[in-house]
């Protein structure tokens, strides 16, 4: 823990009028930022193998109104959209990322837009906490939990 | 991280047919288990100062359908129930606790029952992720996020 603080580079920047606190070595912070951007790209491309590869093999996801879902098949089933439905937009904005050895967590907000088969579009937003693990040098999502934020707030 | 594993005591026990994985020194695991039980007691006693003291001064809570709430006053406002309303039962069952230096996380399920002013009672359950921090030797909740699990699942 002492080493963490000695090695830490603390970034405090302002993005869209919102503070972001990143604590940890820059290469780790950058990989988590990059992996998160890729995750959003996979969601927008409905690339479910890509999404699944962002998670550890024993990852747990916590969608609202289900039990905890674990394992690659459950995660792909959750993310898979019906025929004709797509995610037009997906973006995650981190409020804080904190690296601690081979574990890390971040929290913040997400936003997105879904297009349905009938052409209707629906925007949504929420907040999340992710616990990351570094496996063979690659940061992957181990725990992923979120819930809604009303669009007007 | 290596030290963590060398020092770790891994408990694998079965409770209510559900696996629990606790990784870390037993004294830390025990304090987190104990603090979680106390948290439930404070909720059942509507002891809002007690609840607030379970959190770090910069803690964040993530109730559904709000933005992220931070700070003692926001946390007390969230937990405070209207006159005549009480929590008859509150219990947290950890699926995993993992200590990493002065940080830790746990996830699992919660369940409870509310009694309303008109005498009606309502049961509920959900799942959660908590990120803990050890401050002056005491484990406190830094991030607290949860969402629902249907009662029949």
Boltz contact constraints between the chains, C-beta under 6 A:
constraints:
  - contact:
      token1: [A, 1]
      token2: [B, 101]
      max_distance: 6.0
  - contact:
      token1: [A, 1]
      token2: [B, 102]
      max_distance: 6.0
  - contact:
      token1: [A, 62]
      token2: [B, 127]
      max_distance: 6.0
  - contact:
      token1: [A, 64]
      token2: [B, 147]
      max_distance: 6.0
  - contact:
      token1: [A, 64]
      token2: [B, 148]
      max_distance: 6.0
  - contact:
      token1: [A, 65]
      token2: [B, 148]
      max_distance: 6.0
  - contact:
      token1: [A, 65]
      token2: [B, 150]
      max_distance: 6.0
  - contact:
      token1: [A, 67]
      token2: [B, 149]
      max_distance: 6.0
  - contact:
      token1: [A, 67]
      token2: [B, 153]
      max_distance: 6.0
  - contact:
      token1: [A, 68]
      token2: [B, 127]
      max_distance: 6.0
  - contact:
      token1: [A, 100]
      token2: [B, 100]
      max_distance: 6.0
  - contact:
      token1: [A, 100]
      token2: [B, 103]
      max_distance: 6.0
  - contact:
      token1: [A, 101]
      token2: [B, 1]
      max_distance: 6.0
  - contact:
      token1: [A, 102]
      token2: [B, 1]
      max_distance: 6.0
  - contact:
      token1: [A, 103]
      token2: [B, 100]
      max_distance: 6.0
  - contact:
      token1: [A, 105]
      token2: [B, 131]
      max_distance: 6.0
  - contact:
      token1: [A, 107]
      token2: [B, 143]
      max_distance: 6.0
  - contact:
      token1: [A, 127]
      token2: [B, 62]
      max_distance: 6.0
  - contact:
      token1: [A, 127]
      token2: [B, 68]
      max_distance: 6.0
  - contact:
      token1: [A, 129]
      token2: [B, 129]
      max_distance: 6.0
  - contact:
      token1: [A, 129]
      token2: [B, 143]
      max_distance: 6.0
  - contact:
      token1: [A, 129]
      token2: [B, 145]
      max_distance: 6.0
  - contact:
      token1: [A, 131]
      token2: [B, 105]
      max_distance: 6.0
  - contact:
      token1: [A, 143]
      token2: [B, 107]
      max_distance: 6.0
  - contact:
      token1: [A, 143]
      token2: [B, 129]
      max_distance: 6.0
  - contact:
      token1: [A, 145]
      token2: [B, 129]
      max_distance: 6.0
  - contact:
      token1: [A, 145]
      token2: [B, 145]
      max_distance: 6.0
  - contact:
      token1: [A, 147]
      token2: [B, 64]
      max_distance: 6.0
  - contact:
      token1: [A, 147]
      token2: [B, 147]
      max_distance: 6.0
  - contact:
      token1: [A, 148]
      token2: [B, 64]
      max_distance: 6.0
  - contact:
      token1: [A, 148]
      token2: [B, 65]
      max_distance: 6.0
  - contact:
      token1: [A, 149]
      token2: [B, 67]
      max_distance: 6.0
  - contact:
      token1: [A, 150]
      token2: [B, 65]
      max_distance: 6.0
  - contact:
      token1: [A, 153]
      token2: [B, 67]
      max_distance: 6.0
